[in-house]
């Protein structure tokens, strides 16, 4: 039979176990403290993200309101100018609908220049003064997102002034150089009408036929159909 372990050896073993337990407790406490600290940091980050999201949503809402007001303003301008445009055979109102994909410039100077030109039409009905204003705009901003609109309005204004030759030039720019412009159907209608009035019946017929084929569901196409029928 082996002799029993000495008391000192058993006490040493007990002390080692207690030290290990104490070390494990310290580790658990440190881990719990770290988890609490990480959770606090996570909560702070979540609060910051929520605040940023709130600011972003508020700014997006304000920006959308500004863009909506711009769309309404430009549509009102179009309607007012179109009311002044009449054809010899029958009045032709601009029936173009607002385009949801309309692009707006981020250049404040460009926006101000364009709005200054259209303000001469909407607010003051100073059509003669609006013509050089649009011409200056196109010279200053030849690649503007509003270029097709500016050419269209020049065509409208020059038609009102009975300058059909120059009006044709601007309508041709819209038709030939801006295939995605929401002004193109109406520009085609007015171009065809002016060409017909100027005695270019064959060209007028082609433009009006192209309008009907390319934009069959538009009001401009229906008016073109009536004009071809007559």
Backbone as CSV, one residue per row, in Angstrom:
resi,resn,N_x,N_y,N_z,CA_x,CA_y,CA_z,C_x,C_y,C_z
1,UNK,0.858,-1.205,0.000,0.000,0.000,0.000,0.879,1.234,0.000
2,UNK,0.480,2.161,-0.894,1.286,3.390,-0.974,1.021,4.252,0.234
3,UNK,1.975,5.013,0.578,1.825,5.904,1.726,0.963,7.092,1.335
4,UNK,0.062,7.620,2.214,-0.792,8.792,1.920,0.065,10.015,1.596
5,UNK,-0.546,10.918,0.690,0.204,12.117,0.283,0.381,13.038,1.465
6,UNK,1.461,13.675,1.472,1.707,14.614,2.573,0.681,15.737,2.555
7,UNK,0.407,16.297,3.740,-0.579,17.379,3.887,-0.143,18.609,3.114
8,UNK,1.121,18.899,3.084,1.624,20.105,2.393,1.373,20.031,0.901
9,UNK,1.477,18.806,0.327,1.246,18.639,-1.102,-0.214,18.868,-1.450
10,UNK,-1.157,18.362,-0.575,-2.588,18.558,-0.810,-2.960,20.029,-0.704
11,UNK,-2.379,20.724,0.230,-2.673,22.153,0.405,-2.191,22.941,-0.797
12,UNK,-1.051,22.555,-1.337,-0.517,23.251,-2.501,-1.421,23.080,-3.710
13,UNK,-1.962,21.839,-3.861,-2.870,21.566,-4.974,-4.150,22.380,-4.844
14,UNK,-4.678,22.475,-3.598,-5.899,23.254,-3.355,-5.663,24.730,-3.681
15,UNK,-4.499,25.247,-3.319,-4.178,26.640,-3.581,-4.084,26.911,-5.079
16,UNK,-3.537,25.949,-5.849,-3.414,26.105,-7.295,-4.782,26.168,-7.950
17,UNK,-5.700,25.314,-7.468,-7.065,25.303,-8.027,-7.751,26.627,-7.753
18,UNK,-7.581,27.140,-6.531,-8.219,28.411,-6.179,-7.675,29.557,-7.040
19,UNK,-6.360,29.500,-7.312,-5.776,30.541,-8.153,-6.341,30.474,-9.568
20,UNK,-6.494,29.268,-10.074,-7.043,29.115,-11.411,-8.482,29.588,-11.472
21,UNK,-9.242,29.274,-10.431,-10.635,29.741,-10.374,-10.687,31.266,-10.321
22,UNK,-9.812,31.864,-9.532,-9.771,33.323,-9.425,-9.408,33.947,-10.776
23,UNK,-8.461,33.288,-11.475,-8.060,33.804,-12.784,-9.219,33.728,-13.770
24,UNK,-9.950,32.589,-13.718,-11.112,32.444,-14.603,-12.184,33.483,-14.292
25,UNK,-12.399,33.754,-13.008,-13.380,34.766,-12.618,-12.965,36.141,-13.131
26,UNK,-11.667,36.441,-13.016,-11.182,37.732,-13.523,-11.375,37.845,-15.034
27,UNK,-11.101,36.723,-15.716,-11.292,36.720,-17.157,-12.756,36.932,-17.526
28,UNK,-13.665,36.262,-16.799,-15.094,36.424,-17.064,-15.541,37.846,-16.788
29,UNK,-15.047,38.429,-15.703,-15.399,39.807,-15.379,-14.908,40.774,-16.467
30,UNK,-13.657,40.539,-16.932,-13.104,41.387,-17.996,-13.912,41.239,-19.279
31,UNK,-14.303,39.987,-19.560,-15.095,39.734,-20.767,-16.463,40.411,-20.675
32,UNK,-17.085,40.298,-19.506,-18.396,40.934,-19.322,-18.280,42.459,-19.433
33,UNK,-17.205,43.001,-18.856,-17.004,44.447,-18.935,-16.805,44.886,-20.386
34,UNK,-16.014,44.086,-21.141,-15.778,44.407,-22.544,-17.069,44.327,-23.345
35,UNK,-17.918,43.331,-23.066,-19.194,43.198,-23.765,-20.097,44.392,-23.482
36,UNK,-20.107,44.820,-22.218,-20.918,45.990,-21.859,-20.418,47.230,-22.589
37,UNK,-19.096,47.385,-22.648,-18.509,48.546,-23.307,-18.809,48.527,-24.811
38,UNK,-18.675,47.336,-25.419,-18.984,47.210,-26.839,-20.456,47.490,-27.122
39,UNK,-21.333,47.029,-26.240,-22.760,47.275,-26.421,-23.069,48.770,-26.331
40,UNK,-22.395,49.452,-25.401,-22.594,50.890,-25.277,-22.140,51.622,-26.546
41,UNK,-20.967,51.196,-27.066,-20.474,51.807,-28.300,-21.423,51.526,-29.467
42,UNK,-21.948,50.303,-29.521,-22.895,49.950,-30.572,-24.161,50.794,-30.475
43,UNK,-24.630,51.011,-29.273,-25.822,51.846,-29.074,-25.570,53.286,-29.539
44,UNK,-24.363,53.787,-29.203,-24.022,55.139,-29.640,-23.980,55.236,-31.163
45,UNK,-23.375,54.212,-31.802,-23.313,54.209,-33.260,-24.706,54.133,-33.870
46,UNK,-25.579,53.324,-33.283,-26.943,53.219,-33.788,-27.678,54.551,-33.667
47,UNK,-27.437,55.249,-32.558,-28.056,56.575,-32.385,-27.558,57.550,-33.454
48,UNK,-26.234,57.512,-33.701,-25.670,58.408,-34.715,-26.228,58.082,-36.101
49,UNK,-26.331,56.779,-36.421,-26.875,56.369,-37.714,-28.324,56.833,-37.854
50,UNK,-29.086,56.712,-36.777,-30.486,57.151,-36.817,-30.575,58.656,-37.056
51,UNK,-29.695,59.411,-36.390,-29.697,60.856,-36.586,-29.326,61.223,-38.025
52,UNK,-28.284,60.534,-38.538,-27.871,60.803,-39.922,-28.985,60.439,-40.895
53,UNK,-29.642,59.309,-40.648,-30.743,58.894,-41.516,-31.870,59.916,-41.484
54,UNK,-32.138,60.432,-40.298,-33.190,61.434,-40.177,-32.860,62.701,-40.948
55,UNK,-31.591,63.145,-40.832,-31.171,64.337,-41.568,-31.242,64.087,-43.070
56,UNK,-30.783,62.892,-43.503,-30.806,62.557,-44.929,-32.225,62.532,-45.472
57,UNK,-33.143,61.923,-44.726,-34.534,61.869,-45.167,-35.140,63.267,-45.243
58,UNK,-34.797,64.115,-44.288,-35.323,65.483,-44.297,-34.798,66.249,-45.512
59,UNK,-33.487,66.109,-45.799,-32.913,66.797,-46.941,-33.484,66.260,-48.254
60,UNK,-33.700,64.946,-48.317,-34.276,64.352,-49.524,-35.691,64.871,-49.752
61,UNK,-36.429,64.997,-48.674,-37.800,65.517,-48.781,-37.799,66.953,-49.286
62,UNK,-36.896,67.784,-48.726,-36.822,69.179,-49.156,-36.407,69.276,-50.620
63,UNK,-35.431,68.439,-51.027,-34.971,68.460,-52.410,-36.099,68.056,-53.351
64,UNK,-36.860,67.040,-52.973,-37.972,66.601,-53.810,-39.030,67.689,-53.946
65,UNK,-39.269,68.438,-52.870,-40.233,69.541,-52.931,-39.750,70.619,-53.899
66,UNK,-38.434,70.908,-53.867,-37.874,71.912,-54.778,-38.016,71.454,-56.231
67,UNK,-37.672,70.183,-56.498,-37.776,69.666,-57.852,-39.222,69.635,-58.328
68,UNK,-40.139,69.281,-57.422,-41.551,69.272,-57.780,-42.033,70.671,-58.139
69,UNK,-41.568,71.658,-57.373,-41.946,73.044,-57.662,-41.386,73.478,-59.016
70,UNK,-40.154,73.046,-59.327,-39.572,73.359,-60.625,-40.397,72.757,-61.750
71,UNK,-40.799,71.486,-61.576,-41.600,70.839,-62.611,-42.917,71.579,-62.827
72,UNK,-43.559,71.969,-61.712,-44.826,72.693,-61.820,-44.616,74.051,-62.486
73,UNK,-43.521,74.720,-62.128,-43.242,76.035,-62.692,-43.012,75.944,-64.196
74,UNK,-42.186,74.992,-64.629,-41.891,74.867,-66.049,-43.135,74.468,-66.845
75,UNK,-43.973,73.599,-66.258,-45.185,73.209,-66.959,-46.135,74.394,-67.103
76,UNK,-46.221,75.211,-66.072,-47.076,76.399,-66.145,-46.560,77.354,-67.214
77,UNK,-45.245,77.494,-67.288,-44.649,78.352,-68.313,-45.006,77.826,-69.706
78,UNK,-44.851,76.523,-69.887,-45.149,75.936,-71.184,-46.601,76.175,-71.582
79,UNK,-47.501,75.977,-70.638,-48.921,76.154,-70.942,-49.232,77.589,-71.337
80,UNK,-48.641,78.552,-70.615,-48.930,79.953,-70.908,-48.384,80.369,-72.265
81,UNK,-47.162,79.944,-72.567,-46.591,80.312,-73.853,-47.369,79.643,-74.985
82,UNK,-47.746,78.388,-74.780,-48.448,77.660,-75.820,-49.796,78.289,-76.144
83,UNK,-50.420,78.924,-75.169,-51.694,79.573,-75.420,-51.560,80.727,-76.398
84,UNK,-50.358,81.301,-76.474,-50.131,82.409,-77.395,-49.809,81.941,-78.803
85,UNK,-49.593,80.641,-78.944,-49.214,80.084,-80.244,-50.457,79.602,-80.967
86,UNK,-50.751,80.135,-82.106,-51.912,79.716,-82.885,-51.501,79.452,-84.316
87,UNK,-52.194,78.502,-84.938,-51.968,78.181,-86.337,-53.010,78.882,-87.185
88,UNK,-52.718,79.155,-88.483,-53.706,79.807,-89.330,-55.005,79.026,-89.433
89,UNK,-54.901,77.685,-89.479,-56.113,76.878,-89.655,-56.881,76.722,-88.367
90,UNK,-56.181,76.474,-87.292,-56.849,76.244,-86.017,-55.834,76.426,-84.915
91,UNK,-56.267,76.822,-83.721,-55.322,76.976,-82.617,-54.750,75.645,-82.205
92,UNK,-53.477,75.628,-81.949,-52.803,74.408,-81.516,-52.181,74.680,-80.173
93,UNK,-52.737,74.126,-79.124,-52.202,74.322,-77.777,-51.168,73.266,-77.487
94,UNK,-50.229,73.610,-76.673,-49.171,72.677,-76.289,-49.729,71.714,-75.271
95,UNK,-49.876,70.452,-75.681,-50.473,69.453,-74.807,-49.431,68.554,-74.160
96,UNK,-48.183,68.940,-74.242,-47.125,68.087,-73.681,-47.319,67.908,-72.195
97,UNK,-47.188,66.685,-71.755,-47.338,66.357,-70.345,-45.990,66.451,-69.655
98,UNK,-45.967,66.712,-68.347,-44.685,66.760,-67.636,-43.967,65.437,-67.750
99,UNK,-42.700,65.484,-67.954,-41.897,64.283,-68.073,-41.241,63.978,-66.737
100,UNK,-41.589,62.789,-66.159,-41.049,62.440,-64.849,-39.544,62.273,-64.896
101,UNK,-39.016,62.031,-66.103,-37.577,61.829,-66.214,-36.838,63.114,-66.545
102,UNK,-37.531,64.204,-66.462,-36.904,65.491,-66.774,-35.652,65.693,-65.915
103,UNK,-34.557,66.099,-66.576,-33.298,66.317,-65.877,-33.155,67.773,-65.506
104,UNK,-32.623,68.019,-64.304,-32.422,69.381,-63.837,-30.940,69.601,-63.568
105,UNK,-30.483,70.792,-63.887,-29.065,71.089,-63.746,-28.697,71.325,-62.287
106,UNK,-27.477,70.929,-61.943,-26.958,71.190,-60.594,-26.188,72.508,-60.554
107,UNK,-26.068,73.174,-61.714,-25.369,74.458,-61.805,-26.368,75.571,-61.493
108,UNK,-26.154,76.251,-60.360,-27.102,77.287,-59.950,-27.137,78.431,-60.959
109,UNK,-25.996,78.804,-61.502,-25.951,79.889,-62.486,-26.750,79.513,-63.732
110,UNK,-26.609,78.272,-64.144,-27.347,77.798,-65.324,-28.844,77.816,-65.057
111,UNK,-29.252,77.351,-63.878,-30.667,77.367,-63.516,-31.209,78.791,-63.478
112,UNK,-30.438,79.686,-62.879,-30.882,81.075,-62.762,-31.027,81.718,-64.137
113,UNK,-30.090,81.437,-65.039,-30.161,82.015,-66.384,-31.395,81.511,-67.123
114,UNK,-31.669,80.235,-66.996,-32.844,79.679,-67.675,-34.134,80.225,-67.067
115,UNK,-34.189,80.267,-65.738,-35.388,80.773,-65.082,-35.602,82.255,-65.381
116,UNK,-34.510,83.006,-65.524,-34.636,84.425,-65.869,-35.263,84.581,-67.252
117,UNK,-34.886,83.706,-68.178,-35.441,83.777,-69.530,-36.925,83.422,-69.541
118,UNK,-37.280,82.346,-68.835,-38.688,81.946,-68.871,-39.552,82.884,-68.033
119,UNK,-38.941,83.565,-67.055,-39.712,84.521,-66.254,-40.220,85.673,-67.117
120,UNK,-39.474,86.023,-68.149,-39.921,87.080,-69.058,-41.209,86.679,-69.766
121,UNK,-41.411,85.372,-69.908,-42.628,84.880,-70.550,-43.757,84.753,-69.530
122,UNK,-43.472,84.066,-68.431,-44.528,83.736,-67.491,-45.014,84.946,-66.703
123,UNK,-44.082,85.742,-66.203,-44.465,86.849,-65.332,-44.839,88.103,-66.107
124,UNK,-44.002,88.451,-67.094,-44.151,89.745,-67.764,-44.761,89.657,-69.151
125,UNK,-44.778,88.440,-69.732,-45.244,88.259,-71.107,-44.493,89.180,-72.071
126,UNK,-43.229,89.366,-71.794,-42.363,90.210,-72.637,-41.660,89.293,-73.635
127,UNK,-42.389,88.898,-74.658,-41.882,87.915,-75.606,-40.679,88.434,-76.386
128,UNK,-40.710,89.713,-76.755,-39.589,90.263,-77.509,-38.293,90.210,-76.703
129,UNK,-38.382,90.520,-75.405,-37.189,90.484,-74.560,-36.748,89.052,-74.265
130,UNK,-37.683,88.109,-74.293,-37.338,86.721,-73.987,-36.477,86.102,-75.087
131,UNK,-36.662,86.544,-76.320,-35.917,85.953,-77.436,-34.403,86.119,-77.271
132,UNK,-33.877,87.346,-77.091,-32.420,87.463,-76.900,-31.942,86.809,-75.611
133,UNK,-32.821,86.734,-74.618,-32.426,86.087,-73.362,-32.173,84.597,-73.588
134,UNK,-33.045,83.932,-74.344,-32.842,82.521,-74.660,-31.631,82.339,-75.573
135,UNK,-31.427,83.262,-76.501,-30.272,83.162,-77.387,-28.969,83.276,-76.608
136,UNK,-28.936,84.199,-75.652,-27.753,84.346,-74.800,-27.539,83.096,-73.954
137,UNK,-28.628,82.537,-73.468,-28.534,81.318,-72.662,-27.892,80.190,-73.466
138,UNK,-28.326,80.008,-74.711,-27.775,78.932,-75.542,-26.314,79.180,-75.882
139,UNK,-25.935,80.440,-76.017,-24.526,80.761,-76.283,-23.661,80.473,-75.062
140,UNK,-24.191,80.795,-73.882,-23.436,80.614,-72.647,-23.404,79.153,-72.208
141,UNK,-24.518,78.454,-72.407,-24.631,77.058,-71.961,-25.070,76.176,-73.135
142,UNK,-24.200,75.994,-74.130,-24.609,75.231,-75.324,-24.925,73.773,-75.032
143,UNK,-24.363,73.219,-73.969,-24.602,71.809,-73.630,-25.552,71.656,-72.444
144,UNK,-26.333,72.666,-72.187,-27.238,72.647,-71.040,-28.301,71.569,-71.187
145,UNK,-28.769,71.066,-70.042,-29.878,70.113,-70.051,-31.165,70.788,-70.514
146,UNK,-31.177,72.128,-70.503,-32.354,72.880,-70.940,-32.231,73.329,-72.400
147,UNK,-31.214,72.875,-73.123,-30.977,73.366,-74.486,-32.157,73.068,-75.399
148,UNK,-32.701,71.854,-75.332,-33.827,71.524,-76.207,-35.036,72.391,-75.883
149,UNK,-35.268,72.642,-74.585,-36.376,73.514,-74.197,-36.164,74.928,-74.712
150,UNK,-34.921,75.420,-74.618,-34.631,76.780,-75.059,-34.874,76.920,-76.563
151,UNK,-34.436,75.940,-77.357,-34.691,75.985,-78.799,-36.194,75.913,-79.078
152,UNK,-36.883,75.092,-78.315,-38.333,74.971,-78.516,-39.027,76.304,-78.260
153,UNK,-38.650,76.965,-77.144,-39.299,78.241,-76.825,-38.942,79.314,-77.842
154,UNK,-37.738,79.280,-78.355,-37.372,80.240,-79.405,-38.228,80.003,-80.651
155,UNK,-38.458,78.732,-80.975,-39.334,78.431,-82.100,-40.742,78.959,-81.868
156,UNK,-41.240,78.797,-80.646,-42.566,79.303,-80.292,-42.623,80.823,-80.406
157,UNK,-41.664,81.486,-79.801,-41.664,82.949,-79.756,-41.503,83.552,-81.155
158,UNK,-40.635,82.953,-81.968,-40.438,83.465,-83.318,-41.667,83.222,-84.189
159,UNK,-42.394,82.150,-83.906,-43.643,81.916,-84.626,-44.661,82.988,-84.288
160,UNK,-44.719,83.356,-83.000,-45.631,84.426,-82.581,-45.294,85.722,-83.299
161,UNK,-43.999,85.953,-83.531,-43.555,87.170,-84.213,-43.638,87.036,-85.740
162,UNK,-44.227,85.933,-86.215,-44.382,85.695,-87.649,-43.043,85.573,-88.374
163,UNK,-42.021,85.115,-87.640,-40.723,84.845,-88.255,-40.588,83.334,-88.416
164,UNK,-41.369,82.798,-89.369,-41.427,81.355,-89.530,-40.127,80.722,-89.961
165,UNK,-39.321,81.441,-90.719,-38.065,80.873,-91.223,-37.121,80.555,-90.070
166,UNK,-36.931,81.506,-89.168,-36.053,81.260,-88.021,-36.680,80.261,-87.047
167,UNK,-38.001,80.314,-86.923,-38.681,79.362,-86.046,-38.434,77.933,-86.511
168,UNK,-38.476,77.715,-87.825,-38.211,76.384,-88.387,-36.825,75.896,-87.983
169,UNK,-35.839,76.779,-87.998,-34.474,76.388,-87.641,-34.407,75.823,-86.225
170,UNK,-35.087,76.488,-85.295,-35.034,76.032,-83.896,-35.832,74.750,-83.693
171,UNK,-36.969,74.634,-84.351,-37.731,73.388,-84.234,-36.955,72.221,-84.839
172,UNK,-36.219,72.481,-85.921,-35.408,71.423,-86.530,-34.314,70.954,-85.563
173,UNK,-33.744,71.877,-84.794,-32.720,71.493,-83.816,-33.301,70.525,-82.794
174,UNK,-34.489,70.834,-82.294,-35.128,69.954,-81.308,-35.390,68.583,-81.919
175,UNK,-35.916,68.560,-83.146,-36.280,67.295,-83.798,-35.048,66.461,-84.139
176,UNK,-34.011,67.098,-84.655,-32.855,66.356,-85.177,-31.767,66.071,-84.142
177,UNK,-31.635,66.950,-83.141,-30.510,66.811,-82.212,-30.907,66.349,-80.816
178,UNK,-32.199,66.290,-80.519,-32.627,65.886,-79.181,-33.720,64.819,-79.288
179,UNK,-33.330,63.608,-79.680,-34.327,62.543,-79.888,-35.059,62.133,-78.619
180,UNK,-34.488,62.409,-77.453,-35.128,62.009,-76.196,-35.868,63.154,-75.512
181,UNK,-35.923,64.302,-76.145,-36.584,65.451,-75.532,-38.094,65.245,-75.493
182,UNK,-38.714,65.623,-74.376,-40.170,65.531,-74.292,-40.853,66.609,-75.124
183,UNK,-40.052,67.541,-75.684,-40.573,68.575,-76.569,-40.619,68.120,-78.028
184,UNK,-40.013,66.996,-78.329,-39.852,66.601,-79.725,-41.185,66.398,-80.455
185,UNK,-42.179,65.712,-79.875,-43.444,65.546,-80.611,-44.082,66.878,-80.996
186,UNK,-44.154,67.820,-80.062,-44.760,69.116,-80.365,-43.907,69.911,-81.341
187,UNK,-42.575,69.770,-81.230,-41.697,70.449,-82.170,-41.916,69.905,-83.588
188,UNK,-42.136,68.598,-83.703,-42.394,67.997,-85.013,-43.715,68.515,-85.586
189,UNK,-44.728,68.618,-84.750,-46.026,69.127,-85.206,-45.896,70.554,-85.720
190,UNK,-45.228,71.394,-84.954,-45.129,72.792,-85.332,-44.172,72.986,-86.506
191,UNK,-43.155,72.132,-86.595,-42.261,72.186,-87.746,-43.025,71.811,-89.010
192,UNK,-43.792,70.731,-88.947,-44.572,70.317,-90.111,-45.577,71.368,-90.532
193,UNK,-46.215,71.995,-89.557,-47.200,73.036,-89.867,-46.544,74.236,-90.538
194,UNK,-45.393,74.656,-90.006,-44.693,75.801,-90.600,-44.210,75.487,-92.011
195,UNK,-43.679,74.276,-92.222,-43.220,73.895,-93.552,-44.382,73.881,-94.540
196,UNK,-45.533,73.421,-94.081,-46.715,73.431,-94.943,-47.104,74.858,-95.310
197,UNK,-47.089,75.749,-94.325,-47.448,77.146,-94.580,-46.455,77.810,-95.523
198,UNK,-45.191,77.325,-95.490,-44.156,77.910,-96.350,-44.103,77.263,-97.728
199,UNK,-45.029,76.345,-97.990,-45.099,75.738,-99.313,-44.288,74.475,-99.482
200,UNK,-43.657,73.975,-98.409,-42.875,72.732,-98.498,-43.763,71.561,-98.082
201,UNK,-44.753,71.269,-98.909,-45.763,70.270,-98.549,-45.167,68.882,-98.383
202,UNK,-44.215,68.517,-99.241,-43.635,67.176,-99.165,-42.868,66.984,-97.859
203,UNK,-42.053,67.979,-97.485,-41.330,67.885,-96.215,-42.295,67.869,-95.031
204,UNK,-43.319,68.701,-95.124,-44.299,68.758,-94.038,-44.981,67.419,-93.853
205,UNK,-45.356,66.784,-94.965,-46.032,65.495,-94.888,-45.131,64.434,-94.245
206,UNK,-43.843,64.454,-94.608,-42.910,63.477,-94.026,-42.760,63.680,-92.523
207,UNK,-42.607,64.939,-92.092,-42.443,65.220,-90.663,-43.687,64.779,-89.894
208,UNK,-44.864,65.117,-90.404,-46.102,64.770,-89.704,-46.323,63.255,-89.694
209,UNK,-45.958,62.588,-90.774,-46.079,61.121,-90.813,-45.133,60.471,-89.811
210,UNK,-43.894,60.994,-89.743,-42.936,60.467,-88.760,-43.457,60.672,-87.341
211,UNK,-44.063,61.832,-87.104,-44.628,62.111,-85.778,-45.689,61.079,-85.416
212,UNK,-46.577,60.785,-86.343,-47.653,59.818,-86.074,-47.085,58.429,-85.817
213,UNK,-46.053,58.050,-86.566,-45.469,56.718,-86.406,-44.665,56.588,-85.117
214,UNK,-43.962,57.652,-84.750,-43.067,57.576,-83.593,-43.766,57.865,-82.273
215,UNK,-44.796,58.710,-82.311,-45.501,59.072,-81.075,-47.012,58.929,-81.283
216,UNK,-47.484,57.712,-81.552,-48.891,57.532,-81.951,-49.913,57.896,-80.880
217,UNK,-49.540,57.840,-79.609,-50.513,58.070,-78.543,-50.538,59.505,-78.038
218,UNK,-49.747,60.394,-78.641,-49.680,61.770,-78.156,-50.749,62.638,-78.815
219,UNK,-51.066,63.728,-78.137,-52.001,64.701,-78.706,-51.438,65.296,-79.990
220,UNK,-50.119,65.514,-80.021,-49.483,66.056,-81.217,-49.727,65.143,-82.416
221,UNK,-49.666,63.830,-82.208,-49.909,62.885,-83.304,-51.354,62.962,-83.793
222,UNK,-52.284,63.122,-82.867,-53.699,63.247,-83.264,-53.924,64.512,-84.085
223,UNK,-53.297,65.612,-83.666,-53.424,66.858,-84.424,-52.753,66.732,-85.791
224,UNK,-51.635,66.001,-85.839,-50.958,65.775,-87.114,-51.839,64.958,-88.053
225,UNK,-52.547,63.971,-87.503,-53.457,63.163,-88.300,-54.558,64.019,-88.901
226,UNK,-55.120,64.918,-88.085,-56.161,65.818,-88.585,-55.623,66.725,-89.691
227,UNK,-54.402,67.226,-89.487,-53.833,68.148,-90.475,-53.551,67.416,-91.780
228,UNK,-53.036,66.192,-91.715,-52.791,65.421,-92.927,-54.100,65.099,-93.627
229,UNK,-55.132,64.825,-92.837,-56.431,64.510,-93.433,-57.008,65.714,-94.169
230,UNK,-56.748,66.913,-93.641,-57.262,68.117,-94.287,-56.444,68.515,-95.511
